[in-house]
Amino acid sequence: MRPDDIRARLMQPVRPEWGHSDYDLTPDARPDEKPLKAAAVLVPIIDRPEGPTVLLTRRTAHLSSHAGQISFPGGRAEPEDPSPEITALRETEEEVGIDREIIDIVGRLDTYRTVTNYAVTPVVGIVRPGFAPSPDPYEVAEVFETPLAFLLDSRNHLRHSGWFNGTPRRWWAMPFGEYYIWGATAGMLMNLHARLSDPKPEDA
């Protein structure tokens, strides 16, 4: 799938039946009623000649939240950020050192609610190749790429389960080699899969 195809698919209307939160697979779990905090992440699709890839990071082990997990570059919105796009681009520059000038924003996915009470806006950007990542050593232990085709292949979309704060939970997972892509990151990738998939005949 090429950048123009991705842009065109993201311009299509969102289907209201798609759910997007850490509670999607555990509908009996009750979300916390605390106010949601705004955040944004960049879904960086690298326009490689051999096929597009998605850049992901592995968080450092000492962080107080989500230590060692696989994530998109991004974070909490700052008061001076005028839009989720600016939040995502700023955080990407800070976390992995990719200049916003080589990123072409092509759309958004649906806002994703996390169990930690964040309302995350995933911003999709096409990144020109040729850059050299410069990760922030405090936050990012590793930067790697996963083929977009792998992430969009439904055979790689697994449902796993476990316990969170004494409550049974189920989540999406997309294990890729030594990397366990799961939770909110996998949930957003499931939304990307839905948005980029061919419509069913009755939807065409």
Backbone hydrogen bonds in HBPLUS format (Angstrom, degrees):
<---DONOR---> <-ACCEPTOR-->    atom                        ^
c    i                          cat <-CA-CA->   ^        H-A-AA   ^      H-
h    n   atom  resd res      DA  || num        DHA   H-A  angle D-A-AA Bond
n    s   type  num  typ     dist DA aas  dist angle  dist       angle   num
A0005-ASP N   A0002-ARG O   2.98 MM   3  5.36 123.2  2.31 109.2 123.6     1
A0006-ILE N   A0002-ARG O   3.08 MM   4  6.44 156.5  2.13 154.4 161.7     2
A0007-ARG N   A0003-PRO O   2.93 MM   4  6.17 165.0  1.95 155.2 158.7     3
A0008-ALA N   A0004-ASP O   3.04 MM   4  6.18 160.0  2.08 143.1 148.4     4
A0009-ARG N   A0005-ASP O   2.96 MM   4  6.18 159.2  2.00 150.4 155.9     5
A0010-LEU N   A0006-ILE O   3.02 MM   4  6.22 157.1  2.08 151.8 157.8     6
A0011-MET N   A0008-ALA O   3.23 MM   3  5.28 147.3  2.34  98.0 107.6     7
A0012-GLN N   A0009-ARG O   3.14 MM   3  5.53 160.6  2.18 109.8 115.8     8
A0018-TRP N   A0015-ARG O   3.22 MM   3  6.01 169.4  2.24 123.8 127.1     9
A0113-ARG N   A0020-HIS O   3.31 MM  93  6.74 157.1  2.37 133.4 135.2    10
A0024-ASP N   A0021-SER O   3.22 MM   3  5.49 169.8  2.23 115.0 115.5    11
A0022-ASP N   A0113-ARG O   2.89 MM  91  6.35 145.3  2.01 162.4 173.7    12
A0026-THR N   A0023-TYR O   3.07 MM   3  4.94 146.6  2.18 100.1 110.4    13
A0029-ALA N   A0026-THR O   3.01 MM   3  5.68 164.0  2.04 121.7 126.8    14
A0037-LYS N   A0117-ASN O   2.90 MM  80  6.32 160.9  1.94 147.0 151.4    15
A0119-ALA N   A0037-LYS O   2.80 MM  82  5.84 162.6  1.83 146.1 150.2    16
A0077-ALA N   A0038-ALA O   2.96 MM  39  5.65 176.9  1.96 132.5 133.1    17
A0039-ALA N   A0119-ALA O   3.09 MM  80  6.00 149.6  2.19 147.5 140.2    18
A0121-THR N   A0039-ALA O   2.92 MM  82  6.31 157.1  1.97 135.2 139.1    19
A0040-ALA N   A0075-GLY O   3.02 MM  35  5.76 159.1  2.06 156.0 157.2    20
A0075-GLY N   A0040-ALA O   2.95 MM  35  5.76 146.1  2.07 164.1 162.8    21
A0041-VAL N   A0121-THR O   3.13 MM  80  6.39 153.4  2.20 135.6 140.1    22
A0123-VAL N   A0041-VAL O   2.83 MM  82  6.08 172.9  1.84 163.5 165.6    23
A0042-LEU N   A0073-PRO O   2.86 MM  31  5.78 164.1  1.89 174.7 178.0    24
A0043-VAL N   A0123-VAL O   2.70 MM  80  5.85 165.2  1.72 151.0 152.8    25
A0125-GLY N   A0043-VAL O   3.18 MM  82  6.12 168.5  2.19 136.8 138.6    26
A0055-LEU N   A0044-PRO O   2.96 MM  11  5.51 161.2  1.99 158.6 164.1    27
A0045-ILE N   A0125-GLY O   2.86 MM  80  6.08 169.5  1.87 171.6 173.4    28
A0127-VAL N   A0045-ILE O   2.83 MM  82  5.87 164.8  1.85 142.8 147.0    29
A0046-ILE N   A0053-THR O   2.66 MM   7  5.11 147.4  1.77 145.4 154.4    30
A0048-ARG N   A0046-ILE O   2.92 MM   2  5.70 131.1  2.16 108.1  93.3    31
A0053-THR N   A0046-ILE O   3.09 MM   7  5.11 152.3  2.17 136.0 144.5    32
A0047-ASP N   A0127-VAL O   3.10 MM  80  6.12 168.3  2.11 160.9 161.2    33
A0051-GLY N   A0048-ARG O   3.01 MM   3  5.15 158.7  2.06 108.9 115.5    34
A0148-LEU N   A0052-PRO O   2.98 MM  96  5.68 171.4  1.99 133.4 135.0    35
A0054-VAL N   A0146-THR O   2.75 MM  92  5.25 159.7  1.79 147.4 153.2    36
A0146-THR N   A0054-VAL O   2.96 MM  92  5.25 154.4  2.03 138.3 145.7    37
A0056-LEU N   A0144-PHE O   2.87 MM  88  5.57 169.4  1.88 165.8 168.3    38
A0144-PHE N   A0056-LEU O   3.01 MM  88  5.57 168.1  2.02 155.6 158.8    39
A0057-THR N   A0071-SER O   2.85 MM  14  5.36 165.4  1.87 162.2 165.9    40
A0071-SER N   A0057-THR O   2.85 MM  14  5.36 158.7  1.89 149.9 156.6    41
A0058-ARG N   A0142-GLU O   2.84 MM  84  5.12 155.8  1.90 146.7 149.5    42
A0141-ALA N   A0058-ARG O   2.75 MM  83  5.55 152.3  1.83 159.0 168.7    43
A0142-GLU N   A0058-ARG O   3.35 MM  84  5.12 144.6  2.49 137.2 139.2    44
A0059-ARG N   A0069-GLN O   2.90 MM  10  5.47 169.2  1.91 157.4 156.8    45
A0060-THR N   A0139-GLU O   3.04 MM  79  5.47 154.3  2.11 126.2 128.3    46
A0068-GLY N   A0060-THR O   3.25 MM   8  5.20 140.7  2.42 109.6 111.4    47
A0069-GLN N   A0066-HIS O   3.18 MM   3  5.55 164.7  2.21 130.1 130.9    48
A0081-ASP N   A0078-GLU O   2.92 MM   3  5.37 163.1  1.95 119.3 125.1    49
A0087-THR N   A0083-SER O   3.15 MM   4  6.53 158.8  2.20 149.9 156.0    50
A0088-ALA N   A0084-PRO O   2.88 MM   4  6.09 166.9  1.89 155.0 157.7    51
A0089-LEU N   A0085-GLU O   2.95 MM   4  6.15 161.6  1.98 149.1 154.3    52
A0090-ARG N   A0086-ILE O   2.87 MM   4  5.92 164.2  1.90 150.0 154.9    53
A0091-GLU N   A0087-THR O   2.94 MM   4  6.07 169.0  1.96 154.0 157.3    54
A0092-THR N   A0088-ALA O   2.98 MM   4  6.06 148.7  2.08 140.4 149.2    55
A0093-GLU N   A0089-LEU O   3.01 MM   4  6.26 157.6  2.06 148.8 153.9    56
A0094-GLU N   A0090-ARG O   2.99 MM   4  6.26 159.0  2.03 149.9 156.1    57
A0095-GLU N   A0091-GLU O   2.80 MM   4  5.87 159.4  1.84 150.0 155.3    58
A0096-VAL N   A0092-THR O   2.98 MM   4  5.67 161.1  2.02 141.5 147.6    59
A0097-GLY N   A0093-GLU O   3.05 MM   4  4.37 132.2  2.28 110.1 118.3    60
A0136-ASP N   A0095-GLU O   2.73 MM  41  5.07 153.6  1.80 142.6 143.7    61
A0134-SER N   A0096-VAL O   2.78 MM  38  5.13 161.0  1.82 133.4 134.4    62
A0102-ILE N   A0099-ASP O   3.20 MM   3  6.06 169.7  2.21 123.6 125.9    63
A0103-ILE N   A0100-ARG O   3.10 MM   3  5.17 163.6  2.13 112.7 114.2    64
A0128-ARG N   A0102-ILE O   3.06 MM  26  5.61 164.4  2.08 159.2 164.0    65
A0104-ASP N   A0126-ILE O   2.82 MM  22  5.02 169.2  1.83 146.5 149.5    66
A0126-ILE N   A0104-ASP O   2.83 MM  22  5.02 164.7  1.86 140.0 139.1    67
A0106-VAL N   A0124-VAL O   2.94 MM  18  5.85 164.1  1.96 149.6 154.8    68
A0124-VAL N   A0107-GLY O   2.82 MM  17  5.41 159.8  1.86 150.6 156.3    69
A0109-LEU N   A0122-PRO O   2.87 MM  13  5.32 164.0  1.90 154.4 157.8    70
A0112-TYR N   A0120-VAL O   2.72 MM   8  4.98 164.8  1.74 146.8 150.9    71
A0120-VAL N   A0112-TYR O   2.77 MM   8  4.98 167.9  1.79 151.9 147.6    72
A0114-THR N   A0118-TYR O   2.99 MM   4  5.34 156.9  2.04 150.3 157.4    73
A0117-ASN N   A0114-THR O   3.04 MM   3  5.40 146.9  2.15 116.4 116.5    74
A0139-GLU N   A0136-ASP O   3.14 MM   3  5.67 126.5  2.44 111.9 123.6    75
A0140-VAL N   A0136-ASP O   2.81 MM   4  5.57 170.4  1.82 176.0 178.9    76
A0150-PHE N   A0147-PRO O   3.07 MM   3  5.33 127.3  2.36 102.8 115.4    77
A0151-LEU N   A0147-PRO O   3.31 MM   4  6.73 158.3  2.36 150.9 155.8    78
A0152-LEU N   A0148-LEU O   2.97 MM   4  6.19 139.2  2.14 150.3 162.0    79
A0153-ASP N   A0150-PHE O   3.31 MM   3  5.30 154.3  2.38 100.0 107.5    80
A0156-ASN N   A0153-ASP O   2.89 MM   3  5.74 166.1  1.91 127.3 132.0    81
A0157-HIS N   A0154-SER O   3.18 MM   3  5.15 167.7  2.20 107.5 109.6    82
A0158-LEU N   A0173-ALA O   2.92 MM  15  5.12 166.9  1.93 166.9 163.6    83
A0173-ALA N   A0158-LEU O   2.83 MM  15  5.12 142.4  1.97 146.3 150.2    84
A0160-HIS N   A0171-TRP O   2.88 MM  11  5.45 164.4  1.90 166.3 168.3    85
A0171-TRP N   A0160-HIS O   2.82 MM  11  5.45 159.7  1.86 151.2 156.1    86
A0162-GLY N   A0169-ARG O   2.92 MM   7  5.49 154.3  1.99 155.5 159.2    87
A0169-ARG N   A0162-GLY O   2.78 MM   7  5.49 167.2  1.80 148.4 150.5    88
A0164-PHE N   A0167-THR O   2.79 MM   3  5.14 160.1  1.83 143.8 149.5    89
A0167-THR N   A0164-PHE O   2.98 MM   3  5.14 155.5  2.04 108.5 116.5    90
A0174-MET N   A0181-ILE O   2.68 MM   7  5.08 160.3  1.72 155.6 161.3    91
A0176-PHE N   A0179-TYR O   2.76 MM   3  5.11 170.1  1.77 160.8 163.8    92
A0179-TYR N   A0176-PHE O   2.88 MM   3  5.11 159.2  1.93 133.0 131.7    93
A0186-ALA N   A0182-TRP O   3.41 MM   4  4.65 167.2  2.43  98.7 101.0    94
A0187-GLY N   A0183-GLY O   2.83 MM   4  6.05 153.4  1.90 151.1 160.2    95
A0188-MET N   A0184-ALA O   2.89 MM   4  6.11 154.6  1.96 150.7 155.7    96
A0189-LEU N   A0185-THR O   3.03 MM   4  6.29 151.1  2.12 142.9 151.5    97
A0190-MET N   A0186-ALA O   2.85 MM   4  6.15 141.0  2.00 144.6 155.3    98
A0191-ASN N   A0187-GLY O   3.17 MM   4  6.52 145.5  2.30 138.8 147.4    99
A0192-LEU N   A0188-MET O   2.90 MM   4  6.29 150.9  1.98 144.5 153.2   100
A0193-HIS N   A0189-LEU O   2.81 MM   4  6.07 157.0  1.86 145.5 151.8   101
A0194-ALA N   A0190-MET O   2.95 MM   4  6.22 155.3  2.02 142.2 148.5   102
A0195-ARG N   A0191-ASN O   2.88 MM   4  6.13 158.5  1.93 150.8 156.6   103
A0196-LEU N   A0192-LEU O   2.93 MM   4  6.08 146.1  2.05 150.2 158.8   104
A0197-SER N   A0193-HIS O   2.96 MM   4  5.85 121.8  2.31 142.6 155.4   105
A0203-ASP N   A0200-LYS O   2.76 MM   3  5.18 146.3  1.87 114.2 125.5   106
A0204-ALA N   A0201-PRO O   3.27 MM   3  5.27 148.6  2.37  99.9 108.7   107
